């Protein structure tokens, strides 16, 4: 499970994603990871440079492919 948040998100506070991630890690009984990806210097999907978007998508796909053994 991969949660995502942004440090500067004014709509959904990063605290909520951090807390949910910690709770899911606590309850996790499988060998699958529960991770949090947190961006800095951006907000709720705004102000992202092309490089930030590419890195985000790369991280998402890498996580997905790892979990699917692709």
C-alpha positions in Angstrom: 0.0 0.0 0.0 1.4 3.4 -1.0 0.0 6.6 0.5 0.9 9.9 -1.0 0.8 13.4 0.4 2.5 16.8 0.0 4.0 18.9 2.8 2.2 22.0 1.6 -1.2 20.5 0.9 -3.8 23.0 2.2 -6.8 20.7 1.5 -5.7 17.5 3.1 -3.2 17.9 5.9 -0.1 15.7 5.6 -0.7 14.7 9.2 -3.7 12.6 8.1 -1.7 10.6 5.6 1.1 10.1 8.1 -1.3 8.9 10.8 -3.1 6.6 8.4 0.2 5.1 7.2 1.3 4.5 10.7 -2.0 2.9 11.6 -2.0 0.6 8.6 1.7 -0.4 9.3 0.6 -1.3 12.8 -2.3 -3.4 11.6 -0.4 -5.0 8.7 -0.2 -8.8 9.0 1.2 -9.5 5.6 4.8 -9.2 4.3 3.7 -6.4 1.9 4.9 -2.9 2.8 2.8 0.1 3.8 4.7 3.2 2.7 4.2 6.9 2.6 5.6 9.1 -0.2 5.7 12.8 0.9 6.5 15.6 -1.5 8.1 18.9 -0.3 7.7 22.3 -1.9 4.3 21.6 -3.4 0.7 21.5 -2.5 -2.5 19.7 -3.5 -1.4 18.8 -7.1 -0.3 22.3 -7.9 3.1 23.9 -8.4 4.8 20.7 -9.5 7.6 20.9 -11.9 7.9 18.4 -14.8 10.8 16.8 -12.9 8.6 16.3 -9.8 5.8 14.8 -11.8 8.1 12.4 -13.5 9.7 11.3 -10.2 6.3 10.8 -8.7 5.1 8.6 -11.5 8.4 6.7 -11.5 8.1 6.0 -7.8 4.4 4.9 -8.2 5.2 2.5 -11.1 8.3 1.2 -9.4 6.3 0.4 -6.3 3.5 -1.2 -8.3 5.8 -3.3 -10.4 7.7 -4.5 -7.4 4.5 -5.6 -5.7 3.3 -7.4 -8.8 6.8 -9.0 -9.4 6.9 -7.5 -12.9 
